[in-house]
Amino acid sequence: MKTIKIKALEVVQPIGNFYCGVIDAKTLRDITYSDVRRLQDDDSRELDDFIGIQRPLSDARVKQIKKYVSGVDATFPNSIIISINEQNVDWNAELSEFLIQYKDDTEKQMLAKILDGQHRVAGFVDTNEQFKDENGELQDFQLLVTIFVDADISTQANIFATVNLAQTKVNRSLVYDLESLALSRSPEKTAHDIAVLLNKNVGPFHKRIKRLGVATPKVTNELLTQAAFVQNLLKLISHDEKEDRNYFLAQSKGSKYYEKYDLQKTDEDDFIKYPFRKCFLEENDSVIAANMTNFFSAVEELWPKAWDKSNKESSLNKTIGFIALMRVLRNIITEISRIEGASEDRVIQQSEYYNMLDGGVLDEEEFEKLDPVSKTTKVIFDLIEANLAIEFEDT
């Protein structure tokens, strides 16, 4: 018999005894499998028999986790929950060792059923199961694991349901707000800081943004969430904000880390495609804030009633209008960058934006005729683009 030893603690709870330990990602990946919930294919089919307790793997989620695991500050502080048959385990209370035993590689692959954490386990591959520590030495990526022994299918299902139904999805606005605490530079931190600044200052976004995604006491008509503002500004700064964040975080940690990361999208064409990227890389965040202020001040000047946050009939002052306007802003700065060259310190004045937006055709009452639904975003974008006093080069 072959044996895997895990340092662990025995936990006693009403559901029964279980074990919490530490295991390296490769070993956990080698011994686990997922029992995906599905319809059993039975020719008799008097009734549909559901078996398994897990949800199918999401390829997009697995891809996201693979990328995250390779980051500078990757961490999984919560447990992967598994179940193992009693015949394959032994508990040494004196040494606090949980022993997993198996005959051969075939049995090894089916030792432990994952009750929660299948996407995290699937996110580990040969290239990210180890990482370099602060001394430049390779270390195994260790994971916390919670082990139930001989849990019947009812208990397994109860654990899965309890863990997943009890979870509350984190508000995306809160996630961006927490970026302000980061010590290193990142596109998300920059976008968050600009959102906070513009919401505070007198101007087109004054008291218009919901911090943390919820209404501020004694403030009315906060029509934009912090998440909506940040997410749409990021599109003008970065092709991949997590990749950029890893680069700057690695730089702040020193040479043992940053040699693994390169800064991507730094050519002239990239600076044109992402019109605030050069400002961001040169740490000229004030230029980004100034352009945001000047552009939306021009919008407010040109269509004051439609942008007025108390106008409940308007679609321009809502999230769909903001998204459309950010696309217009991107196109305007992109066109100017093609003509003048990408610049890290070019602030387009409010009057310039106004003259480009005012093609003399679009009446602001048109924004009150549109339903405030997601597909209206393109309608608003097309209306404003058609009204521009400049023509864009075909791309």
C-alpha positions, 0 to 999 in steps of 0.5 A: 500500500502507498501512503499520503501523510497530511498534518491535520486536526480532528474537528468535532461538530454535530454533523460528526467528526472531520479533519482539517489539514494541509496538502499540496495542490498537485497531490490534491489534484491527483487524488480527487474527482468531481461527481457532477450532478446530471440525469442518469441515462437509464433505458427504463426511465420511469422517472428521471434519476438525478445523481451526483451533487456538483455543478458542471465545470465552467471552462471560463471560471477554470481559466480565470482561476488558472490565471489568478493562481499564477499571480504574485499574491495568489491565495486560497485561504478557505478549504477544499472540502472532500469525502474519502472512504473509510477503507482508504484512511487512518488517523494517527491522533498522537502525531496529528497525521491523517493517512490516505492509503491506496494500492495503485495509480488507478485507485489513487485517481478516485480516492477523494470526491470533491464536495466544494472547490472543484473549480479551484482544484481544476485551476491548478496545472503543472505550471502553477502548482509551484511558485518562487518564494521571496528567496527565489526558491520553488515552493509547493502551492499548499491548500487547506483541505477539509476531509469527511470520512465515509459521508453518505450521499445525503450528508455530502449533498447537505454539505454542498448545499449549505456551503454554497447557499450560505455564500453571499456574492461580494458586491463588485463596488466593494471589491473596487473600493478595497483596491484603494488599500492596495500598496502597489499601482493598478488600473483598478486602484486608479479607476477607483480613485478617480471615481471617488474624486469625481463623485466628491468634486463639484462637476458632472459626477458630483454625488452621482456615484453610489460608493460600495454600490449602495445609496448614500444616506441623505443623498438622492439620485445616485444613478451610477454604481461605483462598479459601473463607473470603474468597469467602463473606465478600465476599458480605456486603460487596460487590456487586462487589469489583473495582468497589469496589477501583477506586474506592478505588484511584482515590481514592488516586491523586488527582483525575485518576483518581477522577472516573471512578469512583463508589462504588455500592450505598450506600443503606439497602437496599444496607446491608441486602442486604450486611450488612457493607457499611456497616462496610466503607465506614466502615472498621470492619473490627473490627466485621466480625471481631467478628461473625464471631467471635461468630456462629461461637463461638455455633455452636461452643457450640451444636454443639461436636462437629459444629464440632470440626475433628477430627470427620471425620464431621461436615459442619458443620465443612467448607466446605459447612457454612461456606458454609451458616452464612455464608448463615444469618449474612447472614439474621440480620444482615439481619433485625436491620438491618431492625428496628434499621436498618443500623449500621456499629458494631453487634456482635451478642454471642455470647449473642444469636447463640446464642439465635437459633440455638437453636430447641431442635430440631436435634441436632448428630448430624444433621450426621454423617448428611449426605454431604460434597458440594456439594448438602449445603450447602442441606440444612445451611442448611435444617436450621439455618434451620428451627431458628432461634428467630426468623422472617424477613420474607419477601423 
